[in-house]
Amino acid sequence: MMAALAPPIESHDDDLRILAQEGCIQCNKCTMSCPVHRADVTFSPRKVILQAYLGDADRLSERDLWACLTCGECQAVCATQVPFPAFIRARREALRPVMERTAPCKHGSYKDILAKIMAKPNLNQDRRAWIGDGLKVADTGDVIYFTGCMPYLDGVFTYCDSARIGKAAIKIMNAAGIVPVVSNLERCCGHDALWNGDRATFETLARRNAEWIRASGAKRLVTTCAECYSMLKYEYPKVVGEWPVEVLHMTELIEELVAAGRLSFTKPVDLTVTYQDPCRLGRHSKEYDAPRAVLKAIPGLKFVEMDRIRENSMCCGVGAYSNCDAQTKFLQQERLEEAASKAENLVTACPHCRIHFSCYLDGRPVDPLPDLKIVDVTDLAARALG
């Protein structure tokens, strides 16, 4: 077996230390598992790592830097667990000032602008306009519902009705006797800013969110977004210090409420579904079981797994809105064909997976696909309430 190629750690800048901590053995498993490589054979995580070890990390091509989905499929199969996504994130931060993306995702540009607006002080928002009648929310309480960018998504992704997910979450919590806090002080979690190399914006957002969350006195924070979950649970403490709230994905809360007898699903949902593991909830946060427990608790539902699941699950094709091109479409076609071979409904636990797949289906797929609906797990669970 080839020895690790890394020079002494002390010669590295911070992002090269990330690679050297474990040591790449150049086995090429990362490249062979990479979804981008399957669509574009010129993209190779192994090549990028070797280039970095040989001293050319500052000369990564625009394509190599931004085509990576940071999905973590490479790290999941790596014998030494080299954190390639963290390396790419650090390189983007270092090279962003001098390297323009030639073809950024247009929706990503919208999200970039939105994050910068939300980072500003004295921001006035109405984050409750979408809630509607019959749903109860509060100004103070023990449980926060962190909506993420959901209130703003429907203005662009008109074919998704993302607010439906938020309404479903509140309906479920209300059914269990929980009246969640929905705050006008909430800002974007900063996920896309951090993963696209804009650390300054991410840290500003993290501190502004931490200020109102701490002041609320809440003990728990629930979110329906896999990306918000990974930021609030794992990245925020690195910026804001000790974190006073327990962070839960909505599926974790639902699983807990059902087990405690506080929530019952009594209305059958007669659908056949399969499940897409979001990268940030699955490989990044290691939460594979809660969404499946929720699906299995819904009466009438037939749940069929895809062939590639859990740590081997395939990404939806667009990580942090960093890139969306022809290769992306081939990846989405491949994954949706796999889903359609199992069920008529593809369920996910991330609003952005739902958006990216729905965007592809709303456009012009590479090849014809059977009728396939993209559904959020929280919305599905809400349908099962009596």
N, C-alpha and C positions, 0 to 999 in steps of 0.2 A: 504494500500500500504506500502511495506517495506521501512523503512527509509534508506537513503544513508549510506553505510558502511564505508565511508572515515573517517579516523582520522583527527585531525587538519592539515591544509595545511602546517604549518610551519615545521612539522615533515617529510615532503616529500623531496626527491631529485627532480630535475627539471622535470623528466618525470612522476613521480607520481603526481606532481602538475597538470599536464595536465588532468589526470583523475578526480582529486578532484575539479577542477574548476566548474564542472557541477554536478557531483555526480551520480553514477550509482545506480539505484533503483532495480537492479537484476530482471528485468521483463522477460529477456531471448529473447526479440525480436531480439537482435543482432545475437544470435546464430541461431535462426530459419530463419533469412534472409541470413546468411552467405553462399556463394556458396561453400566454402571449406567444411563446415559442411555437406552439402548435399551429398558430395562424401566421406567424412571421418567423421563419427559421433563422433570420439574421439576429434576432434578439436572444441573448443568452445570459442569464445570471452568472453562470460560471465564467464567461468571458469578462464580464464587468468586475467580478471579484479578482480575477487574475490581473486585470489591468490596474486595479487599485493596489494590489500587493506589489506590482512592479513599478509603482511610483507615478502612475498617470491618472490618479483619481480626479484631478482637476481638469482632465481633458476628455471626460465622458461626453459622448455625443448627445445632442438634444433628444434623439430618439431613445437612447439607452436610459437617459435620466427620467423621461416622462412617460414612456410606454408601460413601465412597470405598474401593475395594479396594486402593489403592496398588499396583496391578498394573503400571503403567507403560505401558499402551497409549497413553495420551495423549502421553507424552514421546517414544515411539517414532515418532510421526507429526509431532511438532512441528517446524516449520521452524527454530526457534531453540533447540530442545532445552530448553525451560523445565522444570525438575525439579519438576513438580507433586507427585509422591509425597513428595519430601523436604519440600516446603512443608507438606503435610498432616501429616506426622509431627511437624514442629516446632510446628504450631498445636495439635496434640493435646497435646503436652507443655506448652504455655503455658496452654491452656484446661482441661485435665483437672481441676485443683483446683476449678474453679468451674462445670463443666458435667457433669452426670450423663447417662450414656447411658440413654435411656428404654427401649430394647429390645435390650440386648446379647445376643450369642449365649450361650446357657446353657453350652455347652461352653467358650466363651471364659472365662467366669467360673471354671470349673474350672481352666483353664490358668493364669489369673491367680493363683489360690490356690496352685497347684503351684509356680509360679515364686517366689512369696514364701517358701514353705517351703524351697525349695532355696537361697535366698539366705542362709538362716540359718547361723551358724557351727556347727561340731561336729555336722554332720549325719551320721547313720549310715544307710547304704543297702546293700542287696544288689542290685547292678545286673547280676548274673550268673545269677540264679535261672532265667531263661527259656532259657538257652543249651542245656542238655540234654547228653546223652552223645554222644561221638564228635566233638565240635568242640573244637579246641584254642585256648585264649587264655592270655595271660601277664600277669604283674605288671609286667614291664619288657621293653623291646624298642625297636626302631627305628620301629615303626609302631603308631600308636594307632587303634583303631576307636572313634570318637565316636558313641555310639548315639543321643544326643539324648533326647527324652522317650519314645521308643519303649517302654521297659520299663513305662511307666505307662499307655500308651494303651489297651491291651486291656481294662483294667478298666472303661472307659467305652464304647469303640467295639468292642463284643463281636463285631460282624459282620465285622471286618477282619483279625484275626490279624496285627497289625503285627509281632509278634515273628518271624514267618516271614521278614520282610525281613532282620532281623539275622542269623538263622541262615543264610540264603542268602549273606550277605556274608562271614561267617566261613568257610563251606564253600568259597567261591571263593578266599579268601585262603589257606586251608590247602592247597587244591589247587595253589597256586602256590608253596608252601613258606613262606608268611608265617604266623606265629603272632602275631596282633595283641594289643595291650594293651587290655583292657577294665577300666576303673578304677571302683571304688566311690566315688572322690572326684569323679567327674564330676557336674556340675550342668546344669540346663537352659541352653541357649545364650543365652536372653534375647530371642529374636527377637520374640515377641509383646509382651513388656514394652516394648521399644524402639519398635515400630511403633504401639503404643497409647498412647504418651506417658509411660510410666513409666521414665524414664531412670535414676533412682536404683537401681531393681531390676536393670535391665540392666547397669549398670556394676558393681554388686556381684557379679553372676553372672560377668561377664567376668573380673574380677580373681580370683575364687575358682577359676575354671577355668584361668586363665593360671598360677596358682601351681603346681598339680599337673602341668600340661602341661610347664612349664619344668623342674620337678624331675625329670620322667621321663627326660629326656635323649633323647626320641624325635626323629627327624628328619622324620617325615611323619605327618600326621593325615588319616584317611579317614572320610568320613561318607556315609550313604545318604540323608540329609535335605537337600533343596535349601535350606531355611531355615537350618539349622545351617551349611551351606557358606557362604552369603552373609554370615552373622554372623562366623564364624571367619576367613574369608579377607579380608573388607573392613572390617568394623566393629570387630573386636577391636583391630587395630593402632592405631586412633584413641584407644583407651582405655588399653591396656596397653603401648604403645610397640612397639619392635622385636620381631618375632614370630619365634621360633626354629624353627618348623616349616613345612613345605610343606603346604598344605591342598588336598586332592583330593576331588572327588565320586567316589563308587564307580565310576561309569561311566568316569571318566577313568582310574582305576586299571585297570579291566578292559581298556579299549582299549590301554593301555600294555603290560599283561601278555600280551595276545594278539599284539601286534605284536612283542614280544621273544621269542615262542615259549615263554613260561613257563606259558601257559594255553591249553588246547585245548578247543573245543566239539565233541564227537564224537557226541552223542546228538541225533537230529533232534527238533525241536519243531514238530509239524504244526499250526500255528495261523495264522490271519490276524489281524494286529494293526494298529492305528494308534497314533499317539503324541501325548500331551499335553505340550507344553512348559510346565514349571512357571515361574511368573513370576520367582521368585527365582533359579532356575538359568539361565533364558533371558534375558529382558529386563534383569534386574538384574545378572547375572554374565556375560552374553554367551556362555554355554556351550550351544551348540545341536548341535554335531557329535558329541561323545562318546556320548551315548545312542543316536543313530542308527547310529554305527559298531558299537556293541554289538549292536543288533538285526540289523544286516546280517551280522554274524559268526555268528549262530546258524543252524545247518543246519535246513532244513525250514520255516523261518519265512517267511511272506509278509508283507511290510511295505508298507502302503499309507498314504500321507500324507493328512491331512485338507486341506481347502481353505485354512484359516487356520492357518499354521504359523510357527515361529520368532518373529521380532519382532511378527508380526501374530497370533500365537496368542491365543485367548480364555482368560481367567482361569477357574479352577474355580468362582469365585463367592464365596469366603470368604477375605478377606485378613487374616491374623493373628487370626482369630476375632473381628474387630471388630464384625461385624454378620451376621446371617443372618435374612432376612425373606422376604416374598412375592416381592420383586423378585429375590432370590437364586435362588429356585426357577425362575423363568422363564429366568434366565441358564443355569442348569445343564441345564434341559430343552433349550434351544437347542443347547448344546455337545454333549450326549449324543446328540441326534438326528443331529448332524453326524458324530459318531464312529460311530454305529450304521449310518450309510449307507455306511461304508467297511469295517468289520470287525466281528467278534464279540467282540474283545478290545481294550480301551483301556488302553494301557501308559503309565505315567508314572514320573518319577524323583523324586517327592516323596511321602512317606507322607501328607502332609496333603491333597494333591490327591486321593489315593486315598480317604482318609477322607471328604472332603466329597462326592465323587461317590457313594461307597457309601452314605453317610447319606441322600442324596437317593433313591437307588434302593431303599433299605430302607424308606422312608416311603411317601408316596402321590404319585407323579409327576403333574405337571400333565396330561399326556396319556400314553397307553400308549406304551411303548418296547419295541423288540425286545430279546430276551435279550442283555445286554451285560455282560461281566465286566471289572472294574477290576483291573489287574495291575501290580505293581511291576517295573521293568526288571531289578533285581538278582535277584529271585525267578525271573524268566524265564530269566536267564542261568544260574542255578544248576541249572535243570532240564536244561540242555544239556550238563552235565558227564557224562562217561562213567562 
